[in-house]
Amino acid sequence: MQTPLISASVTGLALLCAGAAAQAQTQTPPATPVKPAVSAEISKKPEEKPADDSAMQRVDVVAQRPNEQIDRSVYDLKQEVITPAASAADVIANVPNVTVDQDGKVAIRGNQNTQIFVDGKRSAMFSGANAGDALNSYPAEALESVEVITVPGAEFGSEGGGGPILNLITRRVRPKGGQGAVSAGIGQSGRHNASIVGSYNEGRYQIEGQAGINSNINSRTGWSNSLVNSGPTTSSTLRDGSSRSDSNTFMLNPTFTYNVGETDRARLALNYNRTNSDNESLYDYLTYQGAPTPYQQYQQRSNGNSHMTVYQLAFTYEQKFNRTDKLSYDFRTSGNNREGENRNLNSYTILPPTGPRAQFLNGNNNTSRLSELSMDYTKALTPMVLLTAGVKAGINTGQTDADYFNIDPLTGEEIIDVDRASAFKTTEHSYAVYVTTNAKLTNHWTIKPGLRYEKIDRDIEYINQNNSGGDSSKRLMPSMFVQYAWGELGNSTLTGAYTRRITRPSLADINPNVQYVNDTSYTLGDPRIAPMHGDKYELKYDDKSGWLNYTITPYREKDSPLIGRALTPVPGTAIVISEAMNYGAKTTNGVSINFQGRPDRSLNFGATINLQHLTQSVLANQYNTDGTRYTKEFELVSNPKIVQLRAQYTTGDHTFQLNGNYNGKRLNGLSQSDTTWQVNPGWSWRLAPGITLRSSIRDLFNSNVNHTIQYSDTVQSESYSRQAGRVYTVALSFSLGGVTGDSRLRNGNMFRGQPGEGGTRGPGQGGNGGGGGSRGFPG
């Protein structure tokens, strides 16, 4: 049954779209724009694009030059040819230097230790074990822009990880009046979707939002093979089969904004996704245990269901004192919860000597919750110096609960298997304070130093053992950006950047309970795992030559001690445990080259090439001739390559788009991932003003595979999976309402910035996100 909030929000969105056309006819264009005050820096504005009546439903990462700021790259989302059912994962996979694998795992420049923020703040929606599924279910229509932050400044916390940051900026209120869009789409094998988008801006209040449903199918085939050398015996296991998941997702994202007086603004936003899935799998197992004949052979059939809920409720109050000075209060609570249950039936061809496990039931519940209160203050000390300071306090809880029951085939009695049960919980209290200064020293030189202090208190509950523990850590993290600008309006820049970050172990890394994955694979954590410290260096050259924009960025990253997993065999069995551990250090040297070109109004294209040289030290066991064991340090070397190509061509009412991604072989911890590549075409046809037909194909050549190999002195493990690709979708969208005019002005208030920019703030002034805009103090 729907809650009153959900019911009211859906009703409100329907009324918005129903009355949008009538409202648009009564609106008057905004007044003549007021020229901003003299700023300390000059913003690089994207090229102008023709108006498009379907802009609310489209996303564009190739049609304009990215807004390269001193500490980030901002990609506006407006015109990409994707269907309304597209997820956030579909959109960001087309952003330069960003890749997404078939599990929804995001990497920036190949670094999978990537944090996903929402409006400049971390969120439990995209953290924990369910992060990939959450990103695959989050609607692209809820996003305004994407910020790629490869060297995070002091305003961004590292409580959830110390890697690069992908900052998702949610949609903000549009120009005065009402506008809306209704879309519906279908795909093969019963896939379908429908969505409604609307906004209304009148007087002091604005309301907008998205609501929709999406039915999807995810099927895979794959195999895994492990060879275990344990003492005098050798065992091996081959697992081969397929799985399928049918899911239905409901999404709701309403936002309400109210202008308090002449300068203040309050904003309340809800993001809610609920996905229900039916899952089934069929796998064949064949095990050898030190003999030429099989130890056991059986087929396992599983059927189950799962429910995932992702939500975030954010309240922001912004108090402006003048064009540059403001105080922002931000409170948000978010969560990611997934619970599921599977019934498993084993049909034996060869029974093991230990006896069969004919039927068993397993259930899992993974939960992550985060609540944070922060305050950010921005003040222009002089016309050339902008100071930003902030404080934050938060509480983050993560819990995993797994139960397993053996089922008596005769009586149906469920008997708990204590060796497979796991219940574990962590609670983190985090406190942080930061300060950054954006200072324009001359017409050419700008610096932005920053300093952040973090304190983390962690409580651990070993629920299985009825025990508890805890620890505490304190870290001081500096950052520095130095930029030299020249040329017309300072459009040519050379930026040097440095930051120190920390990556703390995840819930799975510190869970000391042995957790079941499948009949031959288990995982194990260790509460003693130490955090990983990292230093990041970058030198970014950004320039423009005619219609060609280009950015060349050499960079270097150093991390230690690493957090990874080693494969440990269980003596006398074919079971392998993936055990969390600290090991060695890693250095990544690379260069990223990004081109954006627009020779004319009909054609635009982009290309990103990322070349890396990665060296990683590890400790491995060695054996003397007498059989005694010793440890020796080895160095692993990898030279991964990432290539992204994007093109878009418009002729008349037709727009064609093609995106291609290639990821070369890469070391991921102690394992190696094989090459992956994917091509995604799209087509849009504007049938009439406000009516657009769109189609897209995901993975045109059905090439989306994951192939991973990992070796140790006792275990050789290899896995392969292929996601059913070449998924096509066709959708029809109908837009209505909306007005034209200068969106930088709203209600004639000189202090207010463009909707969606969070007002006047300088580059990297994290605050509550706001799209990284730069009015007053540029980026």
N, C-alpha and C positions, 0 to 999 in steps of 0.2 A: 504494500500500500504506500502511495506517495506521501511524503511529508508535506505539511502546509507550505513550507518554503519552496519546495520543488514545484508543487502545483501552482502556487502563485507566480513563480518565475516564468513557467511555461506559458501560463495565461497572459502574462504581461508581454512576453515576446510576440505572441500571436496578435495581440492588440496593436503593438508597434507596427508590425508589417501591414496590418489591415488598414491603418490610418495614415501610413507614411506618405502616399501620393497626395492626399488632401492637404497634409501639413506642409509639404514642400511648396505648394502653390502659393501659400500665404506668407512665405518667408521673404525677407529683404536681404540683399547681400551685405556682408560686414562692411564696416567703414573702411576708409583708406588706411593702409597699414601705417603704424607708427614706427619710425626708424629707431632701431635699438641704440642704446648709448654706446659710446666708444668702448670697445672691448680690448682686453689685454692681448688677445690672439685673434686669428681670423679663421672662421670655420670653413671647411671645404664642403661646399654644397653639391649634392648630386645633380646630374643633368636633368633638365625638365623633361617630362613625358606628357604625351597627350592624355586628356581626360578619358576615363574608361568607366562606363556605367556598371561594369561588373567587378570593379576593383575590390569590393568587399569579399569576393569569393576567390581571389587569385593571389598568387605569391610570386615575387620576382627577385631573384638573386643574381641575374646576369644582365639586366637591362641598364644598369647604371654603375658608376664608379662607387666602390665602397667608401664609406666615410672613415678614412684612416685617421684615428685620433692618437694622441700621444701614448695611450696605454691600451688601445683596443682597436679592432676593426668592426664596423657596424654595417650590417647588411639589411637593407629595407626589404620588406616582404609585400609585394603588391600584384605581380602578374604572372606567376608561374602557372603553366598549363597542367594543373593537377585537379583531380575530382574533389568534390566537397568532403568525401570520406577520408581524404588524406590525413595521415597522422603527423605529429611533430617529427617523428623519425623520418618520414618521407621527405619532409621539407629540409631539415638540416643536413640530410645526406648530400644535398646539392650545394651546400655552402663550402667555399674554398677552405682547404686544410681540415675539414671535418668529414669523418667516415662513420658509418653505422653498419654493424654486422647483422646477420640474420636473427640474432637474439636481442637486438635493440641496444647492444653495447656501443657506447659512443667513444670515439677516439679523436683527439686533436693532434695532428702530425704523428699519428700512430700511437700516441700515448693514451692507453686505456684508463689511466688514473685521472680521468676527466670528471670534474664536478659540474653538475647542472644546476644553475641558479634560476630563480624566477623573479624578475624585476629587481635584480641586484641583491637578492637575499637567497640563502640556501633554503631548500625545501625537502621535506621527507617524501614528497611525491616521487622523486626520482633518485631515491637512495635505497640502499639495502638490496636484498636478494631479488626483489621484484622490480627493480629500476627499469630494466629493459622492456618488460611487459607494460609498465606504466607509460613509457615513452611511445610505444606502439599503439596505445589506446588514446593518447592525448590528442585532441583535434588541432590540426594546423590552423584552422580558422580563428582560433583563440589568440594567435600570435600576431604581433605588430612588426617586430624585427628580431634579429639575432645578433648578439655580440660575441665575437671570438676574442678571448683574453688569454693570450699565450704566456704573458708574464704578469700575474696578478699583483696589483698594488696593495698597499697596507689596508685599504678600506674593505678588502675581501678576506673573509676569515678562511682558515684552513682546518677548522674543526672536523669537516667532513672529508678532507683530503687535501693534498698539497699540490695536485697537478694543475693543468690549465683549466679554464672555466668557460663553459658555454652558457651565456646569460640569455634566457628567453624573455623577451619583453612582450607582455600581453597587450591586447588591443586597448586603445584609449578612445575617448568620445570623439565623434566626428563633428562636422560643421553643424550649424543651427538647423533645426527642423528634424524631420523623421526620415529614416531610410531603412530598407530591409531587403532580404533576399530569402527565397525558398528554393531548395535544391533536392533532387532525388536521383539516385543512381542505381545501376545494376551491374553485376559481373557474372562470371561463369560459376557453375556449381552452387547456385543459390545465394551467392553474395549479393547484398543489397544495402542501401543506406538512404537516409533522409535527414535534412538539417534545416534549421531556420535561424537566421541572423537578423538582428535589428538594433537600431539605436534611435534615441530621441533626445534632443538638446533644446531646452527652452528655459530662458530666464536663469535662475540660479542652480537648477538641477539638470543632470544628464543621466540617462540610463541606457545601457546597452547590454548585449549578451548573445550567446549562442546556445542552442539546444539541438540535440540530434540523436539518432540511433544508427547503429552499424552492425551488420551481421557479417562475420568473416570466417574463413576456414584456413587453418594452418596445418599442412601435412608435410611429413619428412620421411626420408629413408636414410639408413645409415648402418654403420658397423663399427665395432671396436675390437682390438686385439691386444692382448697383453702376454708377455713372456717373462716368467719369474724364475730367477736363478737363486735358490735358497739352499745353501749348504750342498749336500750331495744330490739333491733332487731338482728337477726342472718341471715346472708346470706352465700350462698355457690355457687361455680361454678365448674363444671367439664368440662375439655377440653380434647378431645380424637381424635386422627387422625394420619395422616402420611404425609411425605414430600419426595420429590425427587429432586435431582439436577444433571443435565448432564453437564459436563464441558470439555472444550478443552483448553489445556495449551501449549504455545510455550515458550521455554526457550533457552537462549543464554548466554554463559559465556566465552568470549575470554579474553586472557591475553597476554600482550606483555612486554618483559623484555629486557633491553639493558645495557650492561656493558660499563660504561663510564670510559675510561682510564684503569688503572690496579687495582683500588680499589673501584670505585664507581659503583652504580647500580641504574637504574631507572626502575620503574614498573608501568604499566597502566593496570587496570583490570576493566571489566564491568560485572555486573550481571544483567540480565534482564529476567523477567517472565511476561507473559500476559495470563490471564485466562478469558475466556468467558463462562458464565453459563446460562442455562435455568432452571428455578425453578418452581415447582408446589407443591401445598399442598392442603389437604382436612381435615378440622377439624369440629367436632361436639361440640356445646356449649349447656350446660344445666345449667340454673341459677335459684336458689330459693332465694326469698327475704322476709324472715320472715313469710312465709306461707307454708302449706303443698303442695300446687299446684305450678307448675313451674312459675316463673316470665317471663321467655322467653326461647325459644328453637329454635335453628337455625343451619344451616350448612354453613360454610364459605369455598369457593373455591378460591384459589389464583393462578395466573399465572404471571410470570415475568421473568426478566433477570438481570444479573449483570456482571460487568466488573471490574477486579482487575489487577492493574499494580504494580509490585514490581521491584525496580531497585536500583543499587548502582554503582557509578563510583568512583574509588579510584586511586589516583596517589601517589606513594611513591618514595622518593629519599633517598638512603642510602650512606653516605660518610664515608668510613673507613680510619682510620689513621694507625692502626696496627691490630693485631689479636683480641684485646679486645676493643679498643677505636673506637667509631663510633658516628655519628650524623645522625638522621633520620628525614626527613620531611614527613608528611603525610597529604594529603588533600582528603577528600571524601565527596560526597553528595549522599544521599539516600532518597528513598521515598516509601510510601505505600498508594495507592489510590484505593478506591473501590466505585463504584457508581451502584445503582440498582433501579429498578422500579417494582412495583407489582400492578396488578389489582385484586380487591377483590369483590366477589359477595356473598351476604348473602341470603340464602333461608330459610324463617321463617316457622316453624311449629306452634309456639306460639309467637304472636307479643307482644312486651313489651308495657306498657301503654304510654311510652314516644314516641312511633312511631318507625318504622323500619329505619335502615341504610342499604338500599338495595345494593348500590354499592359505592365503594370509591377507590381512587388511592393514593398510598403512594410511595414516592421516597426518597432515602437516599444517601448521599455522605459523606464518612469519609476519611480524608486525613491526613497523617503525613509526614513531610519533615524535614530532618536534614542535616546540612552542618557543618563540623568541620575541623579546621586546628590545627595540633599538631606538636610539635618538641620534640624528645627524645634524650638525650645525655648520653652515657655510657662511663665510663673511669675507668681503673684500677689504683687506687691510689697507691697500692702496689701489689705485686704478690698475696696477700691474701685478698685484699679489692677491691670490685667492686662497684662503685658509679653510680647510674642512676638517672637522673633528667629530668623533662619534664614540658612543658607548653601547654595549650590548650585553644582555643576559639571556640565557636560554637553557632549556632542559630537553634532552633527547633520550628517548627510551627505545630499545630494540629487544625483541623477544622472539625466540624460536621454540616451538613445541611440536615434537614428533612422537607419535604413538604407533606401535606395531602389535598386531594380534595374529597368532597362528589359529587357524580355524579347523576344528575337528571335522573331517569330511562326513562322518557318520552322524554326529549329534549336532553339528553346527555351532558348538561352543567356541567362544572367542577367548583365547588364553594369551595374556600379554607377554611379549618377548622383551624382557628387561635389557637384553644386550643391544637392542635396537632403539630403545626409547631415549629421548633427549628433551630436556627442558632447561632453558638457559636464558638469562635476562641481564641486560646492562642498562644502567641509568647514568647519563653524563650531565653534569651541571657545567655550563661554559660561561666564561666572563671575558670580555674583551674591551679594549680601548685603543683607538687609533687616531693618528693625526697625519694629514698630508698638506703640502703647500704647493700650489701651482703658481710659479713666478715667471713673468716675462722680463728677462734681464735686459735685453736689447731688442731691436727690431728683428733680429735673427735667432737669438738664443732664448730657450724656455727650459726651465727645470721643474721637476716635480718629485721632491723627496718625500718619503713616508716612513712611519714607524708604527708597528702594531704589537701589542702585548696581549697574550692569551693565557688563560688559566683554565684547566680542565680537571674536574674532580669526577672520578668514575667509581661507581658502585657495581659490584658483580654479584649476582645471585646464582649459585650452583644448585638449582632446584632439585635435580636428581639426588644430589648428596646432602640436601638440606643444610647447605653451608653458604657462606658469603665471604666476600673480600672487597678490595678496592685499592685505588692508587690515585695519584695526583701528578700533574705536570704543569710546568710554567715555561713559556717560550716568548722570546723577544725577536721579532722578525722585521728587518728593514727592507725598504725598496727604494729605487731611484730611477728616474727617467730624465734624460737630457736630450733636447731636440734642437736641431739647427734647421732653419727654414730660409728659403731664398726663392727668387723668381716672382712672377706675377701673383699677388695676393698670398705669397708664401705657400704656393701649391707644391713646391718641391721640398721634401723634408728628409732629414737623416736623424734617426732616433736611436739612442742607446738605452738599454733597459737592464735592470738587475733586480732580483728579488730572492729572498730566502723563504722556503716553505717547509711544512712538516706534514707527513702523511701518517696518520695513526691507523693501527690495525682495525679491520672491520669486525663485525659481530662473528662472522664465520671463522675469522683468523684466530679468535681468542676462545671460542667455544671448546671446552676440553672433552666434550662427549663425542664418542664415535657415532657418526651419523650415516645412515644407510642411503646410498644413491641407487644402486642396483645390486643384483646378487653377487657380483664380483668386485664392486667398487664402494668404498666408504671414504668419508672425510673426517678429519680430526684437527682441532685448533689447539692453541697453547696460550694461556693468559700471560705468559712471560714474554711474548713477542714485543720487541722494541719498535718504536716508531721510526719511520724513514725520513731522513733530512735531505733536502734538495736545494741546490743553488741553480738559478736560471739566468742566462746571459743572452742578450739579443741585440742585433744591430739592424734596423729596418730602414731601407731606402725606398721612398715612395715618390713617384714622379708621373708626368704625363707628357706624351709627345703626339700632338695632333689628336686623333680620335682614339689613341691607344693609351690606356692607363696601365702602369706596372708597379709592382712592389717586389723587391728582392730582400730577403731576410736571412742572413747567416745567424745561427744560434748554437748554443752549447748548454747542456744540462748535465749535472752531476748529482747522483743519488746514492745514499748509503745510510745504514745497512738496508739491503733490499728485503722486501716481504714477499715470499713466494711459497711454493709447495713442492715437497719431495715425495717420491713414490716409495712406500715401504710395504714389503710383502708380509703376510701373516704366515708364519711357518706351518707347513703341513696342509696348506689350503691354496686355492687359486685366487684368494682375496687380496686386493691391493688397496692400501690406505693412502689417500692423498693428505699429507701432513703439513700444516703451516710451519714455516721456519724463517729465521733471518739468515741471510747469506750475502756475502760479497758486496760489490759496488758496481755501479753502471755509469758510463759516460756516453752521452749522445751528442755527436757533432753533425750538424745538418745545415741545409740551405733550402729555403722555400721561395719559389718564384711564381708569382701570380700575375696574370695578364687579364685585362678587361678591355674589350674593343667594341666600338660602335661606329662603323664606317658611315652608316646612314640610318634613317629612322626605321627602316624595315629589318635590319640585321644587327644583332649583337651577339657576342661570343665571349667565352672566358676559358682560361686554362690555368691549372695549378700543378706545378711539379715540385715534389718534395723528395730530396735526396739525403740519405743519412748514413753515417758510419757509427755503429754501436759496438762498444766493447763492454764486456760484463765478466767480472771475476766470480768464480764459484769454488767451493770446497768439495772435493770428491775423495772417496775412500780408495786407497791403493793397497796392494798386498805384496809383501816380501816373498822370497822363494820358500821360506819356512812357514808361510801361511799367516804370519802376523800382519795386522792391519795398521796403516798409518794414513794421515790426511794430507792432501796436497792441494794447493791452489792452482786452478786452471783459468785461462782466459778464453771466453767465447766471443766470436766476432760475427757481426751481421751487417749487411749493407742493404737495408730495405728501401724500396722506392714506392712512392704514391703518385699517381697521375689522375687528375680529374679534368674532364673536358665538358664544356657546356656551350650550347648554341641555341639561338631562338630567331626565327624568321617570320615576319608578318607580311602578308599580302592581302589587301582588301580586308575582309572580315575574317580571314583565316590566320591563325598563329600556330606555328609548328615549333616544337622544342625537343631537344635531344640532350640527355645527360649520361655520361659514361664515367665509371670509376674503376681504377686498377690499384690493387694493393699487393706489393711483392712479398716474398718470404720475410718473416720477422721473428726475432726472439721475443717471447713473452714469458719472462721469468726463466724457468728451467725447461720450457717447452718451445717448440718451433711451429709457427703457423704457416701453412702453405699459401701460395698465391690465390687471390680471389679477384673477380672482376664482375661488373654488372652494367647493363645498358638499359636506360629507361626513356622511351619516347612518349610524347604527348601531343595532342592536337586540340585546338579550340576553334569553334565556329560561332561567330556572333550572328544569330539568325535574324535578330531585330533588336532595336534599342531595349536593353534590359533583359533580353533572352539569349542565353549562351548554351551551346551544346559542347561538352568537353569529353574527351576520352584519353585514357592513359594506359600504358602497359608497364608493369613492374617486372624487371628481369626478362627482357626480350629474348635472350638466348638461353634461358634456363641454366644459368651458370653459377648461381649462388650456392657455394659449398663452403664447408668448414673442414679442413684437414689439419690435424695437429699430431705432432710426434714428440714424445718425451722419453729421455733415457736417464738411467742412473746405473750405479755399479751392480744393482741386483734386478732392476726392472726395465723392460722395454715396452712402452705403451704407445698405441697408435689408434686414433679415432677419426671417423669420417662421417659427415652428415650432409644431406642435400635437402634444402627446402624446396617444395614444389613452387617453381617460378612461373614466369610468363602469365601473370595474373592481370587480366584486363578489366577495366571499369568504364562505363559510359554514364554520364550524368547530364541532366538538364537543369539549368538554374534560371530563376526569374527574379530580377531586381526591380525595385521601385523606390521612389522618393529620392531625397538628397538634393542639395543645392550646391552652387559653386561660390567661390569667394576666397578671401585670404584667411586660411585657417589659423594663422598666427594670432588673430584677434578674436576674443570671445567676450561678449558683454561690454566691450569698450574698455576693458581694464588694462591699464598700461603695465601692470606688474605681472600679468599672466603670460606664460609662454605658450607655445603651440601645443594644443592637446596632444598628449602622447609623449611630450618631451620632459614632463615633470618640471616645467618652468625653466628658470635661468640657472644653469649650473655649468661648471667647468668640466673638463675631460676627466673621466674616471672618478667623478664624485659620486661613488657608488650609490649612496642614499637608497631610494627605493627604485632604482633602475631608471625608468623614464626614457629608455631608448638611447641613452648616451648622448643626447643632444647637447649643443653648445651655443646657447644664446647668452650674451653678456660676456662670459669667459669661454673661449673656444677650446677645441680639442686638437 
